[in-house]
Amino acid sequence: MAELDPTIHICDDWIHIGLPDRKMVPAVQTTLTAGEQWTEIVPGLDSIAVQFDPALISPDDAAESLRDRLAGKPPKLKYSENIVVIPVCYEDNLAPDMKYVAEKLGIPPVSVPSWHTAQTHRVAMLGFMPGFSYLESSEEIADIGRLASPRQLVKAGSIGIIGRQSCIYSFDSPGGWPIIGRTPLRLFDPAKSRPALLSAGDTVRFQSISRHAFDRLQQDQQQ
């Protein structure tokens, strides 16, 4: 892993920390979480935003505290102990881009589900819409890229992948990520005390299910 040499920018009561390697984000987040002076820590794909209380510490002192805390190399990356298993149906009508992705990966389409479920993923961040999860695989994956023509409608629960980075759509929306399956789970439920199913830093493992199991779980989610 590269040396930790962050860029730090102050804006009001927030400090933006730009990192030279996005693999550093979870390790740096762990380091900062151990501190008590931060009001909120929000990870991004290649950066972290930290909020402080200006009544307790000045912006310059807060920035200096961050630099001291992040001096040297970040701790070794550890996946979160909060493991979320996501059931996914990989059958054809729920995986419209399976052949496209298989061709990019150089494997048969029938092998994509087992290839996908063998990996461990980390939630890098939430964004785009409530509950929409950006994931990063623990494995190096060939570049797949986005679709040449984005779809006007991607169904909620769809699993998109463009390489090492993948996503789970939380609501029906337009989208350009190749889709290889769909989960029946609701990624965002405003009626729950914790509306988003996933949080940044969570470890995600996918589990292949049949269409029958998908339909049953989807019906259970709607009750």
C-alpha positions as CSV (number, residue, x, y, z in Angstrom):
1,M,0.0,0.0,0.0
2,A,1.3,3.5,-0.8
3,E,2.5,5.9,1.8
4,L,-0.3,7.9,3.4
5,D,0.0,11.4,2.0
6,P,-3.5,13.0,2.3
7,T,-4.7,16.3,1.0
8,I,-6.7,18.2,3.6
9,H,-9.2,21.0,2.9
10,I,-11.2,22.9,5.5
11,C,-14.7,24.1,4.8
12,D,-16.6,25.6,7.8
13,D,-16.9,22.7,10.3
14,W,-15.9,20.0,7.9
15,I,-12.5,18.7,6.7
16,H,-12.1,16.9,3.5
17,I,-9.3,14.3,3.4
18,G,-8.3,13.2,-0.1
19,L,-6.4,9.9,-0.2
20,P,-3.9,8.8,-2.9
21,D,-5.3,5.3,-3.0
22,R,-9.0,4.5,-2.3
23,K,-8.0,1.2,-0.7
24,M,-6.9,3.3,2.2
25,V,-10.4,4.6,3.0
26,P,-11.5,1.8,5.4
27,A,-8.2,1.8,7.3
28,V,-8.2,5.5,7.7
29,Q,-11.8,5.5,8.7
30,T,-10.9,3.0,11.4
31,T,-8.1,5.2,12.6
32,L,-10.3,8.3,12.8
33,T,-13.1,6.5,14.5
34,A,-10.9,5.9,17.5
35,G,-10.7,9.6,18.1
36,E,-13.3,11.4,20.2
37,Q,-13.2,14.9,18.8
38,W,-15.0,14.2,15.5
39,T,-18.8,14.8,15.3
40,E,-19.2,12.7,12.1
41,I,-17.0,10.7,9.8
42,V,-18.3,10.1,6.2
43,P,-16.3,7.8,3.9
44,G,-16.3,8.3,0.1
45,L,-14.7,6.3,-2.7
46,D,-11.3,7.9,-2.4
47,S,-11.8,10.4,0.4
48,I,-13.2,10.9,3.9
49,A,-15.1,13.9,5.2
50,V,-14.8,14.7,8.9
51,Q,-17.0,17.0,10.9
52,F,-15.7,18.8,14.1
53,D,-17.3,21.1,16.7
54,P,-15.7,24.6,16.2
55,A,-16.8,25.5,19.8
56,L,-14.4,22.9,21.0
57,I,-11.5,23.0,18.5
58,S,-10.5,25.6,15.9
59,P,-10.4,24.6,12.2
60,D,-6.5,24.8,12.1
61,D,-6.1,22.8,15.3
62,A,-8.6,20.2,13.9
63,A,-6.6,19.9,10.7
64,E,-3.3,19.6,12.6
65,S,-4.8,16.9,14.8
66,L,-5.9,15.0,11.6
67,R,-2.4,15.3,10.1
68,D,-0.8,14.0,13.4
69,R,-3.3,11.2,13.6
70,L,-2.7,10.1,10.0
71,A,1.1,10.5,10.0
72,G,3.0,7.6,8.4
73,K,1.3,4.5,7.0
74,P,-2.4,3.6,7.6
75,P,-3.2,0.4,9.6
76,K,-3.7,-2.8,7.7
77,L,-7.1,-3.1,6.1
78,K,-9.5,-5.3,7.9
79,Y,-13.0,-6.1,6.7
80,S,-15.8,-5.1,9.0
81,E,-17.1,-7.7,11.4
82,N,-20.6,-6.7,10.4
83,I,-21.3,-9.2,7.6
84,V,-24.4,-8.9,5.5
85,V,-25.5,-11.8,3.3
86,I,-27.4,-10.7,0.2
87,P,-29.4,-13.3,-1.6
88,V,-29.3,-12.9,-5.4
89,C,-31.1,-14.6,-8.2
90,Y,-28.9,-14.8,-11.3
91,E,-31.5,-16.2,-13.6
92,D,-31.7,-14.8,-17.2
93,N,-34.7,-12.4,-16.9
94,L,-33.1,-10.8,-13.7
95,A,-29.6,-10.7,-15.2
96,P,-29.9,-9.1,-18.6
97,D,-26.2,-8.5,-19.0
98,M,-24.9,-11.9,-17.9
99,K,-23.5,-12.8,-21.3
100,Y,-21.9,-9.4,-21.7
101,V,-20.2,-9.6,-18.3
102,A,-19.1,-13.2,-18.9
103,E,-17.5,-12.3,-22.2
104,K,-15.6,-9.4,-20.5
105,L,-14.4,-11.7,-17.8
106,G,-13.5,-14.6,-20.2
107,I,-15.7,-17.1,-18.4
108,P,-18.9,-19.0,-19.4
109,P,-22.1,-17.2,-18.4
110,V,-23.1,-20.3,-16.2
111,S,-19.9,-19.7,-14.1
112,V,-20.6,-16.1,-13.3
113,P,-22.9,-16.8,-10.2
114,S,-20.3,-19.0,-8.5
115,W,-17.5,-16.6,-9.4
116,H,-19.5,-13.7,-7.9
117,T,-20.6,-15.4,-4.7
118,A,-17.0,-16.6,-4.0
119,Q,-15.9,-13.0,-3.5
120,T,-16.0,-10.8,-0.4
121,H,-17.2,-7.2,-0.9
122,R,-16.9,-4.1,1.2
123,V,-19.4,-1.3,1.1
124,A,-17.3,1.7,0.0
125,M,-20.1,4.3,0.3
126,L,-23.8,5.0,-0.1
127,G,-24.9,7.6,-2.6
128,F,-26.8,8.5,-5.8
129,M,-30.1,7.7,-4.0
130,P,-31.0,6.6,-0.5
131,G,-29.6,3.1,0.2
132,F,-27.8,2.8,-3.1
133,S,-24.6,0.9,-2.2
134,Y,-21.2,1.1,-3.9
135,L,-19.2,-2.0,-3.3
136,E,-15.6,-3.0,-3.8
137,S,-14.5,-6.6,-4.3
138,S,-11.6,-8.1,-2.4
139,E,-10.3,-9.5,-5.7
140,E,-8.7,-7.8,-8.7
141,I,-11.2,-7.9,-11.5
142,A,-10.8,-7.0,-15.2
143,D,-12.5,-3.8,-16.3
144,I,-16.0,-4.4,-17.5
145,G,-17.2,-0.8,-18.0
146,R,-20.6,0.7,-18.2
147,L,-23.2,0.0,-20.9
148,A,-22.9,2.0,-24.2
149,S,-26.6,2.9,-23.9
150,P,-27.9,3.3,-20.3
151,R,-31.3,1.8,-19.5
152,Q,-34.3,4.0,-18.7
153,L,-35.3,1.6,-16.0
154,V,-33.2,-0.6,-13.7
155,K,-35.3,-2.4,-11.1
156,A,-34.6,-2.0,-7.4
157,G,-32.3,-4.7,-6.1
158,S,-30.4,-5.1,-9.3
159,I,-26.7,-5.9,-8.9
160,G,-24.5,-3.9,-11.3
161,I,-20.8,-4.5,-11.9
162,I,-18.2,-2.6,-13.9
163,G,-15.1,-4.4,-12.6
164,R,-13.8,-4.4,-9.1
165,Q,-16.5,-1.9,-8.3
166,S,-20.2,-3.0,-8.2
167,C,-23.4,-1.6,-6.9
168,I,-26.9,-2.5,-5.6
169,Y,-29.8,-0.3,-6.9
170,S,-32.0,0.6,-4.0
171,F,-34.9,2.0,-6.1
172,D,-36.2,1.7,-9.7
173,S,-34.1,4.2,-11.7
174,P,-32.2,4.8,-14.9
175,G,-28.8,3.3,-14.9
176,G,-25.8,2.2,-17.1
177,W,-24.2,-0.5,-15.0
178,P,-24.3,-4.1,-16.5
179,I,-26.7,-6.1,-14.4
180,I,-25.9,-9.7,-13.4
181,G,-28.7,-10.5,-10.9
182,R,-31.2,-9.1,-8.5
183,T,-31.8,-9.3,-4.7
184,P,-35.3,-9.4,-3.3
185,L,-34.2,-7.5,-0.2
186,R,-35.2,-3.9,0.3
187,L,-32.1,-1.7,0.4
188,F,-33.9,1.2,2.0
189,D,-37.0,1.3,4.2
190,P,-37.8,4.7,5.8
191,A,-40.1,3.0,8.3
192,K,-37.2,1.2,10.0
193,S,-35.1,2.7,12.7
194,R,-32.1,2.0,10.5
195,P,-33.5,2.7,7.0
196,A,-30.5,1.6,5.0
197,L,-29.8,-2.1,4.9
198,L,-26.1,-1.5,4.4
199,S,-23.6,1.0,5.8
200,A,-20.2,2.1,4.7
201,G,-17.6,-0.4,5.9
202,D,-19.9,-3.4,6.0
203,T,-18.7,-6.7,4.6
204,V,-21.1,-8.1,2.0
205,R,-21.3,-11.7,0.7
206,F,-23.7,-12.7,-2.0
207,Q,-25.7,-16.0,-1.9
208,S,-27.2,-17.5,-5.0
209,I,-30.9,-18.3,-4.8
210,S,-33.5,-19.8,-7.2
211,R,-36.3,-17.8,-8.8
212,H,-38.8,-19.5,-6.5
213,A,-36.8,-18.4,-3.4
214,F,-36.5,-14.9,-4.9
215,D,-40.3,-14.6,-5.4
216,R,-41.0,-15.9,-1.9
217,L,-38.5,-13.5,-0.2
218,Q,-39.8,-10.6,-2.3
219,Q,-43.3,-11.3,-1.1
220,D,-42.1,-11.5,2.5
221,Q,-40.4,-8.1,2.1
222,Q,-43.7,-6.5,0.9
223,Q,-45.7,-7.6,3.9
